[in-house]
Amino acid sequence: MYKIAVMGDRDSIYGFAALGLEPFPVTDPVEAGKKLRELGESGYAVIYITEALAAQVEPEIDRYREADLPAIILIPGVSGNTGRGIMAVKKSVEQAVGSDIIFNN
């Protein structure tokens, strides 16, 4: 059975534990890159990561962009929404569908 993880600063992710997601509090980019790789190779189907942390580990996230698993989903943190998450979804949808059906550009 696949697992679901959430990574980011402690304040942003611990509420997800109540939903059954496994929280991994990380703020250091080097440690976050290692943890992302570890989770990606150990049976996690979905990894939610805060937008702020994702900005620091973009090269590591790019390694999984074409892979079937894990799906890496950007979420806003407690500091607010940066817009990176919706832009990542837009990019994925545009790649899958062939046009921008979210913003109709």
N, CA, C and O atoms as a printed pandas DataFrame, in Angstrom:
     atom_number atom_name residue_name chain_id  residue_number  x_coord  y_coord  z_coord
0              1         N          MET        A               1    0.836   -1.171    0.000
1              2        CA          MET        A               1    0.000    0.000    0.000
2              3         C          MET        A               1    0.886    1.241    0.000
3              4         O          MET        A               1    1.888    1.305    0.712
4              5         N          TYR        A               2    0.506    2.213   -0.800
5              6        CA          TYR        A               2    1.279    3.444   -0.888
6              7         C          TYR        A               2    1.046    4.331    0.321
7              8         O          TYR        A               2    0.018    4.252    0.994
8              9         N          LYS        A               3    2.025    5.169    0.573
9             10        CA          LYS        A               3    1.952    6.097    1.697
10            11         C          LYS        A               3    1.951    7.529    1.165
11            12         O          LYS        A               3    2.316    7.780    0.016
12            13         N          ILE        A               4    1.531    8.468    2.031
13            14        CA          ILE        A               4    1.501    9.882    1.689
14            15         C          ILE        A               4    2.286   10.641    2.745
15            16         O          ILE        A               4    2.089   10.441    3.943
16            17         N          ALA        A               5    3.181   11.518    2.287
17            18        CA          ALA        A               5    4.015   12.307    3.190
18            19         C          ALA        A               5    3.763   13.784    2.973
19            20         O          ALA        A               5    3.252   14.199    1.933
20            21         N          VAL        A               6    4.129   14.570    3.971
21            22        CA          VAL        A               6    4.087   16.023    3.845
22            23         C          VAL        A               6    5.378   16.568    4.461
23            24         O          VAL        A               6    5.762   16.188    5.567
24            25         N          MET        A               7    6.041   17.468    3.722
25            26        CA          MET        A               7    7.319   18.033    4.153
26            27         C          MET        A               7    7.216   19.554    4.241
27            28         O          MET        A               7    6.508   20.189    3.459
28            29         N          GLY        A               8    7.921   20.115    5.186
29            30        CA          GLY        A               8    7.968   21.565    5.328
30            31         C          GLY        A               8    8.255   21.940    6.765
31            32         O          GLY        A               8    8.639   21.096    7.574
32            33         N          ASP        A               9    8.067   23.212    7.078
33            34        CA          ASP        A               9    8.301   23.651    8.452
34            35         C          ASP        A               9    7.212   23.067    9.358
35            36         O          ASP        A               9    6.087   22.814    8.928
36            37         N          ARG        A              10    7.578   22.867   10.594
37            38        CA          ARG        A              10    6.715   22.186   11.566
38            39         C          ARG        A              10    5.320   22.810   11.664
39            40         O          ARG        A              10    4.325   22.085   11.684
40            41         N          ASP        A              11    5.235   24.110   11.724
41            42        CA          ASP        A              11    3.934   24.774   11.891
42            43         C          ASP        A              11    3.019   24.551   10.691
43            44         O          ASP        A              11    1.797   24.520   10.838
44            45         N          SER        A              12    3.601   24.397    9.515
45            46        CA          SER        A              12    2.799   24.255    8.297
46            47         C          SER        A              12    2.277   22.845    8.080
47            48         O          SER        A              12    1.263   22.664    7.407
48            49         N          ILE        A              13    2.947   21.842    8.636
49            50        CA          ILE        A              13    2.616   20.464    8.239
50            51         C          ILE        A              13    1.970   19.595    9.302
51            52         O          ILE        A              13    1.357   18.583    8.962
52            53         N          TYR        A              14    2.083   19.947   10.572
53            54        CA          TYR        A              14    1.616   18.990   11.577
54            55         C          TYR        A              14    0.118   18.781   11.602
55            56         O          TYR        A              14   -0.334   17.751   12.102
56            57         N          GLY        A              15   -0.664   19.694   11.094
57            58        CA          GLY        A              15   -2.110   19.483   11.011
58            59         C          GLY        A              15   -2.469   18.346   10.070
59            60         O          GLY        A              15   -3.524   17.729   10.213
60            61         N          PHE        A              16   -1.606   18.069    9.118
61            62        CA          PHE        A              16   -1.862   16.997    8.152
62            63         C          PHE        A              16   -1.766   15.611    8.782
63            64         O          PHE        A              16   -2.297   14.647    8.231
64            65         N          ALA        A              17   -1.101   15.499    9.921
65            66        CA          ALA        A              17   -0.996   14.206   10.601
66            67         C          ALA        A              17   -2.379   13.708   11.019
67            68         O          ALA        A              17   -2.617   12.501   11.050
68            69         N          ALA        A              18   -3.285   14.621   11.337
69            70        CA          ALA        A              18   -4.650   14.240   11.724
70            71         C          ALA        A              18   -5.403   13.604   10.558
71            72         O          ALA        A              18   -6.384   12.889   10.764
72            73         N          LEU        A              19   -4.943   13.864    9.335
73            74        CA          LEU        A              19   -5.566   13.279    8.147
74            75         C          LEU        A              19   -4.909   11.964    7.726
75            76         O          LEU        A              19   -5.319   11.345    6.744
76            77         N          GLY        A              20   -3.896   11.546    8.471
77            78        CA          GLY        A              20   -3.229   10.289    8.174
78            79         C          GLY        A              20   -1.974   10.431    7.331
79            80         O          GLY        A              20   -1.377    9.424    6.950
80            81         N          LEU        A              21   -1.557   11.655    7.028
81            82        CA          LEU        A              21   -0.325   11.864    6.290
82            83         C          LEU        A              21    0.847   11.825    7.264
83            84         O          LEU        A              21    0.712   12.209    8.426
84            85         N          GLU        A              22    1.987   11.363    6.789
85            86        CA          GLU        A              22    3.166   11.318    7.646
86            87         C          GLU        A              22    3.931   12.624    7.510
87            88         O          GLU        A              22    4.422   12.940    6.426
88            89         N          PRO        A              23    4.043   13.395    8.602
89            90        CA          PRO        A              23    4.750   14.665    8.535
90            91         C          PRO        A              23    6.262   14.484    8.681
91            92         O          PRO        A              23    6.727   13.681    9.490
92            93         N          PHE        A              24    7.009   15.235    7.896
93            94        CA          PHE        A              24    8.459   15.258    7.973
94            95         C          PHE        A              24    8.896   16.718    8.067
95            96         O          PHE        A              24    9.058   17.386    7.046
96            97         N          PRO        A              25    9.086   17.216    9.294
97            98        CA          PRO        A              25    9.475   18.619    9.453
98            99         C          PRO        A              25   10.929   18.832    9.034
99           100         O          PRO        A              25   11.846   18.291    9.654
100          101         N          VAL        A              26   11.133   19.617    7.986
101          102        CA          VAL        A              26   12.469   19.923    7.487
102          103         C          VAL        A              26   12.488   21.378    7.033
103          104         O          VAL        A              26   11.526   21.862    6.436
104          105         N          THR        A              27   13.578   22.064    7.318
105          106        CA          THR        A              27   13.732   23.425    6.822
106          107         C          THR        A              27   15.054   23.610    6.091
107          108         O          THR        A              27   15.181   24.506    5.256
108          109         N          ASP        A              28   16.037   22.773    6.396
109          110        CA          ASP        A              28   17.338   22.854    5.752
110          111         C          ASP        A              28   17.254   22.284    4.335
111          112         O          ASP        A              28   16.809   21.149    4.170
112          113         N          PRO        A              29   17.667   23.034    3.305
113          114        CA          PRO        A              29   17.541   22.559    1.921
114          115         C          PRO        A              29   18.317   21.271    1.631
115          116         O          PRO        A              29   17.836   20.420    0.884
116          117         N          VAL        A              30   19.496   21.121    2.207
117          118        CA          VAL        A              30   20.287   19.905    1.971
118          119         C          VAL        A              30   19.594   18.699    2.575
119          120         O          VAL        A              30   19.465   17.655    1.936
120          121         N          GLU        A              31   19.148   18.854    3.815
121          122        CA          GLU        A              31   18.422   17.778    4.490
122          123         C          GLU        A              31   17.112   17.470    3.760
123          124         O          GLU        A              31   16.722   16.308    3.642
124          125         N          ALA        A              32   16.441   18.506    3.277
125          126        CA          ALA        A              32   15.175   18.327    2.561
126          127         C          ALA        A              32   15.380   17.565    1.265
127          128         O          ALA        A              32   14.564   16.710    0.918
128          129         N          GLY        A              33   16.449   17.857    0.544
129          130        CA          GLY        A              33   16.749   17.124   -0.688
130          131         C          GLY        A              33   16.983   15.649   -0.427
131          132         O          GLY        A              33   16.503   14.790   -1.166
132          133         N          LYS        A              34   17.726   15.365    0.631
133          134        CA          LYS        A              34   17.992   13.964    1.000
134          135         C          LYS        A              34   16.703   13.262    1.411
135          136         O          LYS        A              34   16.455   12.121    1.022
136          137         N          LYS        A              35   15.881   13.959    2.207
137          138        CA          LYS        A              35   14.622   13.357    2.681
138          139         C          LYS        A              35   13.674   13.112    1.519
139          140         O          LYS        A              35   13.003   12.081    1.477
140          141         N          LEU        A              36   13.609   14.048    0.573
141          142        CA          LEU        A              36   12.746   13.886   -0.596
142          143         C          LEU        A              36   13.169   12.663   -1.404
143          144         O          LEU        A              36   12.328   11.871   -1.830
144          145         N          ARG        A              37   14.462   12.515   -1.611
145          146        CA          ARG        A              37   14.987   11.355   -2.340
146          147         C          ARG        A              37   14.667   10.059   -1.586
147          148         O          ARG        A              37   14.267    9.064   -2.190
148          149         N          GLU        A              38   14.847   10.084   -0.273
149          150        CA          GLU        A              38   14.561    8.911    0.556
150          151         C          GLU        A              38   13.086    8.518    0.468
151          152         O          GLU        A              38   12.760    7.342    0.309
152          153         N          LEU        A              39   12.204    9.503    0.573
153          154        CA          LEU        A              39   10.770    9.221    0.502
154          155         C          LEU        A              39   10.377    8.733   -0.888
155          156         O          LEU        A              39    9.564    7.819   -1.023
156          157         N          GLY        A              40   10.952    9.338   -1.912
157          158        CA          GLY        A              40   10.648    8.950   -3.286
158          159         C          GLY        A              40   11.040    7.522   -3.608
159          160         O          GLY        A              40   10.444    6.887   -4.478
160          161         N          GLU        A              41   12.039    7.020   -2.909
161          162        CA          GLU        A              41   12.529    5.664   -3.169
162          163         C          GLU        A              41   11.977    4.632   -2.194
163          164         O          GLU        A              41   12.346    3.459   -2.260
164          165         N          SER        A              42   11.096    5.054   -1.291
165          166        CA          SER        A              42   10.639    4.092   -0.282
166          167         C          SER        A              42    9.120    3.949   -0.198
167          168         O          SER        A              42    8.576    3.786    0.894
168          169         N          GLY        A              43    8.436    4.006   -1.329
169          170        CA          GLY        A              43    7.023    3.653   -1.351
170          171         C          GLY        A              43    6.036    4.763   -1.093
171          172         O          GLY        A              43    4.875    4.479   -0.796
172          173         N          TYR        A              44    6.435    6.004   -1.190
173          174        CA          TYR        A              44    5.498    7.112   -1.037
174          175         C          TYR        A              44    4.952    7.475   -2.413
175          176         O          TYR        A              44    5.711    7.767   -3.337
176          177         N          ALA        A              45    3.642    7.455   -2.537
177          178        CA          ALA        A              45    3.005    7.759   -3.819
178          179         C          ALA        A              45    2.790    9.249   -3.993
179          180         O          ALA        A              45    2.856    9.760   -5.111
180          181         N          VAL        A              46    2.531    9.956   -2.895
181          182        CA          VAL        A              46    2.287   11.392   -2.933
182          183         C          VAL        A              46    3.133   12.047   -1.845
183          184         O          VAL        A              46    3.163   11.598   -0.699
184          185         N          ILE        A              47    3.817   13.120   -2.236
185          186        CA          ILE        A              47    4.588   13.896   -1.272
186          187         C          ILE        A              47    4.143   15.346   -1.414
187          188         O          ILE        A              47    4.380   15.983   -2.441
188          189         N          TYR        A              48    3.500   15.855   -0.378
189          190        CA          TYR        A              48    3.144   17.267   -0.329
190          191         C          TYR        A              48    4.338   18.005    0.259
191          192         O          TYR        A              48    4.944   17.544    1.226
192          193         N          ILE        A              49    4.676   19.147   -0.324
193          194        CA          ILE        A              49    5.811   19.924    0.150
194          195         C          ILE        A              49    5.431   21.397    0.120
195          196         O          ILE        A              49    4.817   21.867   -0.838
196          197         N          THR        A              50    5.796   22.118    1.165
197          198        CA          THR        A              50    5.436   23.532    1.211
198          199         C          THR        A              50    6.141   24.278    0.086
199          200         O          THR        A              50    7.246   23.918   -0.320
200          201         N          GLU        A              51    5.486   25.318   -0.407
201          202        CA          GLU        A              51    6.029   26.095   -1.521
202          203         C          GLU        A              51    7.397   26.682   -1.180
203          204         O          GLU        A              51    8.294   26.705   -2.022
204          205         N          ALA        A              52    7.554   27.153    0.052
205          206        CA          ALA        A              52    8.822   27.754    0.461
206          207         C          ALA        A              52    9.954   26.730    0.418
207          208         O          ALA        A              52   11.048   27.040   -0.052
208          209         N          LEU        A              53    9.704   25.528    0.898
209          210        CA          LEU        A              53   10.726   24.485    0.881
210          211         C          LEU        A              53   10.978   24.003   -0.544
211          212         O          LEU        A              53   12.121   23.743   -0.920
212          213         N          ALA        A              54    9.928   23.886   -1.325
213          214        CA          ALA        A              54   10.069   23.437   -2.716
214          215         C          ALA        A              54   10.965   24.376   -3.517
215          216         O          ALA        A              54   11.719   23.929   -4.381
216          217         N          ALA        A              55   10.887   25.663   -3.236
217          218        CA          ALA        A              55   11.724   26.638   -3.936
218          219         C          ALA        A              55   13.205   26.386   -3.668
219          220         O          ALA        A              55   14.053   26.728   -4.491
220          221         N          GLN        A              56   13.513   25.795   -2.528
221          222        CA          GLN        A              56   14.902   25.543   -2.156
222          223         C          GLN        A              56   15.423   24.210   -2.686
223          224         O          GLN        A              56   16.636   24.003   -2.740
224          225         N          VAL        A              57   14.531   23.308   -3.074
225          226        CA          VAL        A              57   14.958   21.980   -3.548
226          227         C          VAL        A              57   14.435   21.692   -4.956
227          228         O          VAL        A              57   14.179   20.538   -5.300
228          229         N          GLU        A              58   14.281   22.715   -5.751
229          230        CA          GLU        A              58   13.738   22.581   -7.107
230          231         C          GLU        A              58   14.474   21.538   -7.964
231          232         O          GLU        A              58   13.818   20.760   -8.657
232          233         N          PRO        A              59   15.827   21.498   -7.939
233          234        CA          PRO        A              59   16.508   20.472   -8.747
234          235         C          PRO        A              59   16.127   19.039   -8.347
235          236         O          PRO        A              59   16.007   18.158   -9.198
236          237         N          GLU        A              60   15.944   18.827   -7.062
237          238        CA          GLU        A              60   15.558   17.484   -6.597
238          239         C          GLU        A              60   14.131   17.157   -7.033
239          240         O          GLU        A              60   13.848   16.019   -7.405
240          241         N          ILE        A              61   13.238   18.128   -6.992
241          242        CA          ILE        A              61   11.858   17.918   -7.434
242          243         C          ILE        A              61   11.830   17.610   -8.931
243          244         O          ILE        A              61   11.055   16.766   -9.381
244          245         N          ASP        A              62   12.674   18.293   -9.696
245          246        CA          ASP        A              62   12.728   18.064  -11.140
246          247         C          ASP        A              62   13.101   16.631  -11.500
247          248         O          ASP        A              62   12.724   16.144  -12.566
248          249         N          ARG        A              63   13.836   15.951  -10.624
249          250        CA          ARG        A              63   14.192   14.552  -10.869
250          251         C          ARG        A              63   12.954   13.666  -10.973
251          252         O          ARG        A              63   12.976   12.637  -11.648
252          253         N          TYR        A              64   11.873   14.070  -10.303
253          254        CA          TYR        A              64   10.657   13.250  -10.251
254          255         C          TYR        A              64    9.560   13.752  -11.174
255          256         O          TYR        A              64    8.484   13.158  -11.227
256          257         N          ARG        A              65    9.808   14.832  -11.901
257          258        CA          ARG        A              65    8.755   15.440  -12.716
258          259         C          ARG        A              65    8.209   14.483  -13.784
259          260         O          ARG        A              65    7.007   14.490  -14.051
260          261         N          GLU        A              66    9.048   13.683  -14.383
261          262        CA          GLU        A              66    8.607   12.760  -15.433
262          263         C          GLU        A              66    8.280   11.361  -14.899
263          264         O          GLU        A              66    7.781   10.520  -15.646
264          265         N          ALA        A              67    8.551   11.110  -13.644
265          266        CA          ALA        A              67    8.311    9.790  -13.053
266          267         C          ALA        A              67    6.834    9.596  -12.725
267          268         O          ALA        A              67    6.107   10.554  -12.466
268          269         N          ASP        A              68    6.415    8.349  -12.742
269          270        CA          ASP        A              68    5.037    8.033  -12.367
270          271         C          ASP        A              68    4.788    8.301  -10.883
271          272         O          ASP        A              68    3.775    8.889  -10.505
272          273         N          LEU        A              69    5.722    7.861  -10.061
273          274        CA          LEU        A              69    5.623    8.061   -8.616
274          275         C          LEU        A              69    6.957    8.537   -8.085
275          276         O          LEU        A              69    7.996    8.135   -8.610
276          277         N          PRO        A              70    6.969    9.339   -7.111
277          278        CA          PRO        A              70    5.845    9.928   -6.399
278          279         C          PRO        A              70    5.340   11.184   -7.104
279          280         O          PRO        A              70    6.065   11.816   -7.871
280          281         N          ALA        A              71    4.100   11.527   -6.832
281          282        CA          ALA        A              71    3.558   12.812   -7.266
282          283         C          ALA        A              71    3.951   13.819   -6.190
283          284         O          ALA        A              71    3.662   13.618   -5.010
284          285         N          ILE        A              72    4.603   14.889   -6.593
285          286        CA          ILE        A              72    5.032   15.913   -5.648
286          287         C          ILE        A              72    4.137   17.126   -5.842
287          288         O          ILE        A              72    4.118   17.746   -6.905
288          289         N          ILE        A              73    3.396   17.450   -4.788
289          290        CA          ILE        A              73    2.395   18.512   -4.833
290          291         C          ILE        A              73    2.822   19.646   -3.908
291          292         O          ILE        A              73    3.099   19.425   -2.729
292          293         N          LEU        A              74    2.872   20.853   -4.447
293          294        CA          LEU        A              74    3.233   22.020   -3.647
294          295         C          LEU        A              74    2.002   22.568   -2.938
295          296         O          LEU        A              74    0.930   22.693   -3.529
296          297         N          ILE        A              75    2.178   22.893   -1.664
297          298        CA          ILE        A              75    1.095   23.442   -0.847
298          299         C          ILE        A              75    1.587   24.726   -0.167
299          300         O          ILE        A              75    2.781   24.857    0.101
300          301         N          PRO        A              76    0.694   25.661    0.112
301          302        CA          PRO        A              76    1.120   26.862    0.839
302          303         C          PRO        A              76    1.472   26.529    2.278
303          304         O          PRO        A              76    0.919   25.596    2.860
304          305         N          GLY        A              77    2.382   27.284    2.842
305          306        CA          GLY        A              77    2.747   27.120    4.245
306          307         C          GLY        A              77    2.036   28.158    5.092
307          308         O          GLY        A              77    1.184   28.897    4.598
308          309         N          VAL        A              78    2.388   28.213    6.370
309          310        CA          VAL        A              78    1.752   29.178    7.265
310          311         C          VAL        A              78    2.114   30.609    6.899
311          312         O          VAL        A              78    1.397   31.541    7.262
312          313         N          SER        A              79    3.213   30.792    6.189
313          314        CA          SER        A              79    3.619   32.150    5.811
314          315         C          SER        A              79    2.800   32.692    4.646
315          316         O          SER        A              79    2.896   33.874    4.315
316          317         N          GLY        A              80    1.992   31.828    4.021
317          318        CA          GLY        A              80    1.113   32.291    2.951
318          319         C          GLY        A              80    1.376   31.603    1.624
319          320         O          GLY        A              80    2.289   30.790    1.485
320          321         N          ASN        A              81    0.559   31.951    0.673
321          322        CA          ASN        A              81    0.601   31.366   -0.660
322          323         C          ASN        A              81    1.526   32.195   -1.550
323          324         O          ASN        A              81    1.363   33.410   -1.660
324          325         N          THR        A              82    2.501   31.531   -2.185
325          326        CA          THR        A              82    3.414   32.240   -3.085
326          327         C          THR        A              82    2.973   32.135   -4.536
327          328         O          THR        A              82    3.485   32.853   -5.395
328          329         N          GLY        A              83    2.027   31.246   -4.817
329          330        CA          GLY        A              83    1.570   31.053   -6.188
330          331         C          GLY        A              83    2.323   29.957   -6.922
331          332         O          GLY        A              83    1.932   29.582   -8.028
332          333         N          ARG        A              84    3.397   29.433   -6.334
333          334        CA          ARG        A              84    4.193   28.379   -6.985
334          335         C          ARG        A              84    3.387   27.093   -7.156
335          336         O          ARG        A              84    3.546   26.389   -8.153
336          337         N          GLY        A              85    2.528   26.785   -6.193
337          338        CA          GLY        A              85    1.740   25.562   -6.258
338          339         C          GLY        A              85    0.774   25.563   -7.430
339          340         O          GLY        A              85    0.707   24.585   -8.175
340          341         N          ILE        A              86    0.036   26.632   -7.603
341          342        CA          ILE        A              86   -0.931   26.695   -8.702
342          343         C          ILE        A              86   -0.217   26.725  -10.049
343          344         O          ILE        A              86   -0.717   26.184  -11.035
344          345         N          MET        A              87    0.954   27.359  -10.088
345          346        CA          MET        A              87    1.707   27.387  -11.340
346          347         C          MET        A              87    2.235   25.987  -11.691
347          348         O          MET        A              87    2.304   25.629  -12.867
348          349         N          ALA        A              88    2.606   25.201  -10.680
349          350        CA          ALA        A              88    3.053   23.827  -10.925
350          351         C          ALA        A              88    1.896   22.977  -11.446
351          352         O          ALA        A              88    2.079   22.166  -12.353
352          353         N          VAL        A              89    0.705   23.162  -10.871
353          354        CA          VAL        A              89   -0.477   22.435  -11.346
354          355         C          VAL        A              89   -0.795   22.847  -12.775
355          356         O          VAL        A              89   -1.082   22.000  -13.621
356          357         N          LYS        A              90   -0.743   24.137  -13.043
357          358        CA          LYS        A              90   -1.005   24.654  -14.387
358          359         C          LYS        A              90   -0.043   24.030  -15.393
359          360         O          LYS        A              90   -0.452   23.612  -16.476
360          361         N          LYS        A              91    1.228   23.971  -15.034
361          362        CA          LYS        A              91    2.244   23.402  -15.920
362          363         C          LYS        A              91    1.976   21.918  -16.186
363          364         O          LYS        A              91    2.094   21.456  -17.320
364          365         N          SER        A              92    1.619   21.183  -15.144
365          366        CA          SER        A              92    1.338   19.750  -15.294
366          367         C          SER        A              92    0.112   19.504  -16.165
367          368         O          SER        A              92    0.119   18.620  -17.021
368          369         N          VAL        A              93   -0.935   20.284  -15.945
369          370        CA          VAL        A              93   -2.161   20.138  -16.737
370          371         C          VAL        A              93   -1.891   20.499  -18.192
371          372         O          VAL        A              93   -2.349   19.815  -19.108
372          373         N          GLU        A              94   -1.151   21.569  -18.390
373          374        CA          GLU        A              94   -0.828   21.996  -19.751
374          375         C          GLU        A              94   -0.014   20.928  -20.478
375          376         O          GLU        A              94   -0.213   20.691  -21.670
376          377         N          GLN        A              95    0.892   20.293  -19.764
377          378        CA          GLN        A              95    1.696   19.219  -20.346
378          379         C          GLN        A              95    0.821   18.007  -20.676
379          380         O          GLN        A              95    0.993   17.390  -21.728
380          381         N          ALA        A              96   -0.104   17.666  -19.797
381          382        CA          ALA        A              96   -0.948   16.494  -20.003
382          383         C          ALA        A              96   -1.999   16.714  -21.084
383          384         O          ALA        A              96   -2.253   15.822  -21.894
384          385         N          VAL        A              97   -2.615   17.900  -21.101
385          386        CA          VAL        A              97   -3.740   18.175  -21.994
386          387         C          VAL        A              97   -3.286   18.800  -23.310
387          388         O          VAL        A              97   -3.900   18.590  -24.356
388          389         N          GLY        A              98   -2.205   19.566  -23.241
389          390        CA          GLY        A              98   -1.705   20.202  -24.449
390          391         C          GLY        A              98   -2.093   21.656  -24.577
391          392         O          GLY        A              98   -1.688   22.324  -25.529
392          393         N          SER        A              99   -2.881   22.165  -23.623
393          394        CA          SER        A              99   -3.227   23.588  -23.644
394          395         C          SER        A              99   -3.550   24.038  -22.222
395          396         O          SER        A              99   -3.722   23.220  -21.318
396          397         N          ASP        A             100   -3.627   25.342  -22.046
397          398        CA          ASP        A             100   -3.901   25.914  -20.740
398          399         C          ASP        A             100   -5.401   25.966  -20.505
399          400         O          ASP        A             100   -6.069   26.907  -20.934
400          401         N          ILE        A             101   -5.936   24.949  -19.821
401          402        CA          ILE        A             101   -7.375   24.929  -19.550
402          403         C          ILE        A             101   -7.706   25.516  -18.182
403          404         O          ILE        A             101   -8.878   25.658  -17.833
404          405         N          ILE        A             102   -6.674   25.860  -17.404
405          406        CA          ILE        A             102   -6.915   26.430  -16.071
406          407         C          ILE        A             102   -7.115   27.933  -16.163
407          408         O          ILE        A             102   -8.086   28.472  -15.632
408          409         N          PHE        A             103   -6.183   28.613  -16.844
409          410        CA          PHE        A             103   -6.266   30.076  -16.950
410          411         C          PHE        A             103   -6.731   30.539  -18.322
411          412         O          PHE        A             103   -6.913   31.736  -18.544
412          413         N          ASN        A             104   -6.926   29.604  -19.241
413          414        CA          ASN        A             104   -7.400   29.902  -20.608
414          415         C          ASN        A             104   -6.563   30.948  -21.323
415          416         O          ASN        A             104   -7.098   31.834  -21.989
416          417         N          ASN        A             105   -5.239   30.843  -21.181
417          418        CA          ASN        A             105   -4.338   31.768  -21.889
418          419         C          ASN        A             105   -3.927   31.191  -23.231
419          420         O          ASN        A             105   -3.172   31.823  -23.970
